[in-house]
Amino acid sequence: MGMFDKITPQRVIDIVEYSNMRSDEMVYKFPQEGVADIKWGAQLIVQETQAAVFFKDGKALDVFGPGKYTLTTQNIPFLAQLVEKFTQDQKTPFQAQVYFVNTK
């Protein structure tokens, strides 16, 4: 890495939502590239015509229907077990991808 290369810190996400889904759009991946660092206690907002599917390491972990959720170890137990196994800390952001699926 050269002395002028920038190091871009990954932003920790506290709101996960996709509110601009078009009627002809089937699926939207959040984030578009890579994985998101999602803070425990972040808000997940799923629109009325969506489902949100959490993925970690290529595996679907949980599905959320329409509504507003606070992401905790109670509502994502499988992910919480993985986080505890590797970090021993539920305050550490977890990495995941969220697919918003159009249910119309």
N, C-alpha and C positions, 0 to 999 in steps of 0.2 A: 504494500500500500504506500503510495507516494505521500509526501507531506501536504499536498493540496487536495487529496481525496477526502471527501466528506463522509463522516460516519453518521448515518441517519438512524436515530433511535426509533424503534417500533413503538407506535402509540398504543397505550393500553385503552381498550374500548370499554366505555361504560353504558352505551346504548347500542343495541343490535336491532336494526329494523330496515325494511325496504318498503317504503310507502308509495313508490311510483311504478308499481307493476302494471304493465299494459295488459289489456285483455287478451292479446295474442301472444303474450310471453308465458312460457311454461314454467321455467325455473330461473332463479337468480342466485348466484353463488356469492356469499359474503365471507371474506373479502374476495374481490375478483382475482387476485393473485395471492398465492401462498396461504398462510393461516393467520388468524387474528389472535392477538393476546387479549383475552376477555377477562375483565376483573370480576371476581366473585362479588355478588351484589349488584352486578350490572342489570339494566332493564332490557328485557326482550319484548318487543312489541310486534305482534303478529296481526296483520289486518284481517278483516272479516272473510275475505276470499283467499286466504293463504293457510298453509301449514309450514312450520319451520322444522327442519331436520338437522340435528347436530351431528357432525362427523368428526372423528378423531382417528388419525392413522388409517384412513380409508374405510372405517367401520361406522355405520349408523348407530348412534348411542341413544337418541331419544327424539320423539316427535312432539311438537307443541301445536295445538290448535289456536284459533283466534283468541286474542286477549293480551293482557300486559302481565309479565312475569318478572319477578326478581330472581335472578339466577343464584341459587343456593345449593348446598349439598343435598338438601331434601328433594329438590325437583330435578336434579341431574345426578342420581346416586352412582351410576356406573362411572361417570367422569370424575366424581369426587373420589372414588376408590383409586382411580389411576393417579390422580394428583397426590393423594396421601401416600401412595406407594413410592412415588418418585421424589416428592419434595417435603413430605411431612408437614406441610403448611397450606392451609386453605385460604390464606391471604394472598398467596402467590397467584398472579394471573394464569389462567389456563389457556392453552392453544387449541383452537378448534376452527372448523369451517361450518358455516350455517347455510343450508340451501333453503331458500324460500320457494315454495311450490304453489303455483296457481291452482286453486281448487274449483274454479268456475267450470 
